[in-house]
Amino acid sequence: MTDPAAGLDVLIVEDEALLALELSFIVREAGCNDVGHAMDSQEALSLASTLHPDLALVDVHLSDGPTGVDVARAIVEECQAVALFMTANVKRLPEDFAGACGVIGKPYSDKAVRAALVYLAGCLHTGRASGLPPVGLQLAPAYAERWGLGAAPLAS
């Protein structure tokens, strides 16, 4: 059986260089393709429209301020990609998650991010969840419904 994360193109939107580097390593370790990094909203939107990622890992607070929510919404609406928030500010997300599929709260473990990437890759490839989300991943209600989980499971 092939790894569901293999071939998933991931854009990293994170203004802290060390965290972006760590995420890049985790993305590649999970079998995904790290297609680019952005530190601010303008760079993120430019890369997303050029690279057409399958998934964007988006921090809420970027180098140009708390613009991550707007970035995620634009990536989802304009680039038809899926966004996943990576933030310490989970409670600041809008109820609709700005169209993102979910959130992983900071601080996170490498294992939690890898598990989330594999899980999301499976959901994106099949259109259905293979079970409950892994520990650390909270799905947005719309995506939980879309992927056959009903109401969004509580965050682990």
C-alpha positions as CSV (number, residue, x, y, z in Angstrom):
1,M,0.0,0.0,0.0
2,T,1.4,3.4,-0.9
3,D,1.8,6.2,1.7
4,P,-1.2,8.6,1.4
5,A,1.0,11.6,2.2
6,A,3.4,10.8,-0.7
7,G,3.1,13.5,-3.4
8,L,1.2,16.0,-1.3
9,D,2.5,19.5,-2.1
10,V,2.8,21.6,1.1
11,L,3.4,25.3,1.4
12,I,4.7,26.5,4.8
13,V,3.5,29.9,5.9
14,E,5.5,30.7,9.1
15,D,7.5,33.8,10.1
16,E,9.8,32.1,12.6
17,A,12.7,30.7,10.6
18,L,13.5,27.8,13.0
19,L,9.9,26.7,13.1
20,A,9.7,26.8,9.3
21,L,12.8,24.7,9.0
22,E,11.4,22.2,11.5
23,L,8.1,22.0,9.7
24,S,10.0,21.5,6.4
25,F,11.8,18.5,7.9
26,I,8.5,17.1,9.3
27,V,6.8,17.6,5.9
28,R,9.5,15.7,4.0
29,E,9.7,13.1,6.7
30,A,6.0,12.5,6.3
31,G,6.5,11.8,2.6
32,C,5.1,15.2,1.4
33,N,6.8,17.7,-0.9
34,D,7.9,21.0,0.7
35,V,7.2,23.4,-2.2
36,G,8.0,26.7,-0.5
37,H,8.1,28.9,2.6
38,A,6.6,32.3,3.2
39,M,7.0,34.7,6.1
40,D,4.4,37.3,5.4
41,S,1.0,37.5,3.7
42,Q,2.1,38.9,0.4
43,E,4.8,36.3,-0.1
44,A,2.3,33.5,1.0
45,L,-0.3,34.6,-1.5
46,S,2.2,35.0,-4.3
47,L,3.7,31.5,-3.7
48,A,0.3,29.9,-3.3
49,S,-0.9,31.3,-6.7
50,T,2.3,30.2,-8.4
51,L,3.0,26.8,-6.8
52,H,-0.7,25.6,-6.4
53,P,0.0,23.6,-3.2
54,D,-2.4,20.9,-2.0
55,L,-2.1,22.0,1.6
56,A,-0.8,25.2,3.3
57,L,0.4,25.1,6.9
58,V,-0.4,28.7,8.1
59,D,0.6,30.5,11.3
60,V,-1.9,33.1,12.4
61,H,0.7,35.8,13.3
62,L,3.1,36.5,10.4
63,S,5.9,39.0,10.1
64,D,3.4,41.6,8.8
65,G,1.1,41.1,11.7
66,P,-1.9,38.9,12.5
67,T,-2.6,38.3,8.8
68,G,-2.7,34.5,8.8
69,V,-6.4,34.2,9.0
70,D,-6.8,36.3,5.8
71,V,-4.0,34.4,4.1
72,A,-5.7,31.1,4.8
73,R,-9.1,32.3,3.6
74,A,-7.5,33.6,0.3
75,I,-5.5,30.4,-0.2
76,V,-8.7,28.4,0.1
77,E,-10.9,30.7,-2.0
78,E,-8.5,31.8,-4.7
79,C,-6.0,28.9,-5.0
80,Q,-8.4,26.0,-4.2
81,A,-5.9,24.7,-1.7
82,V,-6.6,23.4,1.8
83,A,-5.2,25.4,4.7
84,L,-4.3,24.1,8.2
85,F,-3.6,26.5,10.9
86,M,-0.5,26.0,13.1
87,T,-0.9,28.5,16.0
88,A,-0.7,29.2,19.7
89,N,-3.8,31.4,19.2
90,V,-6.4,28.7,18.6
91,K,-9.1,30.7,20.4
92,R,-8.6,33.6,18.0
93,L,-9.7,31.7,14.9
94,P,-13.1,32.6,13.5
95,E,-15.9,30.0,13.9
96,D,-15.7,29.0,10.3
97,F,-11.9,28.5,10.6
98,A,-11.6,31.0,7.7
99,G,-12.2,28.1,5.4
100,A,-9.3,26.1,6.8
101,C,-9.6,22.3,7.4
102,G,-8.5,22.6,11.0
103,V,-5.8,23.6,13.5
104,I,-2.8,22.2,15.3
105,G,-2.1,24.2,18.4
106,K,1.4,25.3,19.3
107,P,3.5,24.0,20.9
108,Y,3.2,20.8,18.8
109,S,5.3,17.7,18.6
110,D,6.9,16.4,15.4
111,K,4.9,13.2,15.8
112,A,1.6,15.1,16.0
113,V,2.3,17.1,12.8
114,R,3.4,14.0,10.9
115,A,0.3,12.1,12.0
116,A,-1.9,15.1,11.0
117,L,-0.2,15.3,7.5
118,V,-0.7,11.6,6.8
119,Y,-4.3,11.8,8.1
120,L,-5.1,14.9,6.0
121,A,-3.5,13.4,2.9
122,G,-5.7,10.4,3.2
123,C,-8.8,12.6,3.6
124,L,-7.8,14.7,0.6
125,H,-7.1,11.7,-1.6
126,T,-10.3,9.7,-0.7
127,G,-12.7,12.5,0.3
128,R,-13.4,10.7,3.6
129,A,-11.8,10.4,7.0
130,S,-10.2,7.1,7.9
131,G,-11.3,7.5,11.5
132,L,-11.0,10.2,14.1
133,P,-8.3,12.8,13.7
134,P,-5.0,12.1,15.4
135,V,-4.1,13.7,18.8
136,G,-3.4,17.4,18.3
137,L,-5.5,17.9,15.2
138,Q,-8.8,19.7,15.5
139,L,-10.9,19.6,12.4
140,A,-13.1,22.5,11.4
141,P,-16.8,21.6,11.6
142,A,-17.3,22.0,7.8
143,Y,-14.4,19.5,7.0
144,A,-15.5,17.0,9.7
145,E,-18.9,17.0,8.0
146,R,-17.4,16.8,4.5
147,W,-15.2,13.9,5.4
148,G,-18.0,11.9,7.1
149,L,-17.4,12.5,10.7
150,G,-20.5,14.5,11.5
151,A,-20.0,17.2,14.0
152,A,-16.3,18.1,14.5
153,P,-14.7,15.9,17.2
154,L,-13.3,17.7,20.2
155,A,-9.7,18.6,20.1
156,S,-7.4,16.0,21.6
